[in-house]
Amino acid sequence: MADKKLILLVDDDPDFVEAVRVIVENGGYEVEVAYDGKEGLEAVAERKPDLIVLDVMMPVMNGHEACAKLKGDKETEDIPIILLTAVADRVTTSTYTHRDMLESEAEDYMPKPVEPNELLERIKSWVS
């Protein structure tokens, strides 16, 4: 049996993390978690994941900053990143915009709340 693909989930909402962890594990993947961009970078340094699901709005280091650091490093630039954001619902109250999503180097992005089957399909498309 082949090893399970490792998905790193980075989000500052523990309830969301747990819900998504269950979805992704039930999809046949191994999941590691981090609760901000800095923790996410540390997790990547310890064990390179096959894909990163990265929230945008987080304390310490946001998803755009973490994505830029990962894509700017030869060791991690090839790891696919799916950005998750609630920006669509918060454009008027957030400093993040749809343009930020389009200008990021992430391979994909999805609005929150995520639809479980769609998230699994996106993960599968990047790690197959």
Rosetta blueprint (number, residue, H / E / L):
1 M L
2 A L
3 D L
4 K L
5 K L
6 L E
7 I E
8 L E
9 L E
10 V E
11 D L
12 D L
13 D L
14 P H
15 D H
16 F H
17 V H
18 E H
19 A H
20 V H
21 R H
22 V H
23 I H
24 V H
25 E H
26 N H
27 G L
28 G L
29 Y L
30 E E
31 V E
32 E E
33 V E
34 A E
35 Y L
36 D L
37 G H
38 K H
39 E H
40 G H
41 L H
42 E H
43 A H
44 V H
45 A H
46 E H
47 R L
48 K L
49 P L
50 D L
51 L E
52 I E
53 V E
54 L E
55 D E
56 V L
57 M L
58 M L
59 P L
60 V L
61 M L
62 N L
63 G H
64 H H
65 E H
66 A H
67 C H
68 A H
69 K H
70 L H
71 K H
72 G L
73 D L
74 K L
75 E L
76 T L
77 E L
78 D L
79 I L
80 P L
81 I E
82 I E
83 L E
84 L E
85 T E
86 A L
87 V H
88 A H
89 D H
90 R H
91 V L
92 T L
93 T L
94 S L
95 T L
96 Y L
97 T L
98 H H
99 R H
100 D H
101 M H
102 L H
103 E H
104 S L
105 E L
106 A L
107 E L
108 D E
109 Y E
110 M E
111 P E
112 K L
113 P L
114 V L
115 E L
116 P H
117 N H
118 E H
119 L H
120 L H
121 E H
122 R H
123 I H
124 K H
125 S H
126 W H
127 V H
128 S L
